[in-house]
Amino acid sequence: MKTRTKIAAGMGASLVAASAAGLGYYFYASKSAKAHRRIAAKWAGDFKRDVIKRAKQVGNLNRASVLATIDTISGAYETARNLKKSDLTRAASELKTHWQEVVREAGKKSAGAKRVVKSAGKKTPKKSGK
C-alpha cells in the first residue's frame, strides 16, 4: 500500500512540473506569448478594478465583506468571460490573500485593520546659556 502512495505522489509531482512547464511555454516561449501575457494582465486588472468598485459600495469593509465581494465578482467573471477556472481561482485567491490592500485601495476604513500611531512627544525648548 505504501508503494502505491509513493508512486502516486511521484506521478502527481511530475504532472505538476509538466503543467508548470506548459504554462511557462504559453506565457514566455510561444510565438503569441506577448499577446497571452497582455490578455491575462488585462482581465486580471479588470477583475481587481471591479472588486474595488464593488467594495466602495459596501458600507463597512472587513475581511468577510471583502471575501464575499471577491466571490461575487469571480462568479460573474466565470459565467460572463471565456476564462480558465484555474486562472480565475488563482486571481481570486491572490486578492483574498491581500484583502487589506483592496480595502486600502477602496479608500475606506477597515473594521478589522486598525492603525496604531505613536505620538512624537512634546519638545522642550533649549535653555540659552547667558
C-alpha positions, 0 to 999 in steps of 0.5 A, a space after each residue: 500500500 505504501 508503494 502505491 502512495 509513493 508512486 502516486 505522489 511521484 506521478 502527481 509531482 511530475 504532472 505538476 512540473 509538466 503543467 508548470 512547464 506548459 504554462 511557462 511555454 504559453 506565457 514566455 516561449 510561444 510565438 503569441 506569448 506577448 499577446 497571452 501575457 497582455 490578455 491575462 494582465 488585462 482581465 486580471 486588472 479588470 477583475 481587481 478594478 471591479 472588486 474595488 468598485 464593488 467594495 466602495 459600495 459596501 458600507 463597512 469593509 472587513 475581511 468577510 465583506 471583502 471575501 464575499 465581494 471577491 466571490 461575487 465578482 469571480 462568479 460573474 467573471 466565470 459565467 460572463 468571460 471565456 476564462 480558465 477556472 484555474 486562472 480565475 481561482 488563482 486571481 481570486 485567491 491572490 486578492 483574498 490573500 491581500 484583502 487589506 490592500 483592496 480595502 486600502 485601495 477602496 479608500 475606506 476604513 477597515 473594521 478589522 485593520 486598525 492603525 496604531 500611531 505613536 505620538 512624537 512627544 512634546 519638545 522642550 525648548 533649549 535653555 540659552 546659556 547667558 
